[in-house]
Amino acid sequence: MGDPAVLVLGRAVRRAEVPGLCARLRELASRDAQGGPVVVDVGAVRAPDLAVLEALARLRLTARRLGRRIRLRGASGELRALLARAGLDAVLPAADLPGGEGVDGVEAGGQAEEGEEAGGVQEGVERGDPAA
């Protein structure tokens, strides 16, 4: 089997870059007849933020629509912690961690019981919100 397709993210990812990254992933996936996961190298990402999370989630969605998976390579502890806090660690596994290759398209999901919030959703009150 050949080397996997690799998409490399830069030090910082801006929201405006996400469509281009998704287009690049589609291009890489179309050239790789093996059909295996596309590796997203995040080793250069220094300050993971919501833009990085959005990019990774959209890349995962793009790959899934193509019948592919993505694996993260070089994820820092800070990025892994952010993915875990966002609930994305199960669907964006790290290829360079033990067990990372074995996770295959796990979906967080299920339905909340009637009258209950979906798992992982917490209701909060912000200043200025009228009292319920």
Disulfide bonds with the S-S distance in Angstrom:
none
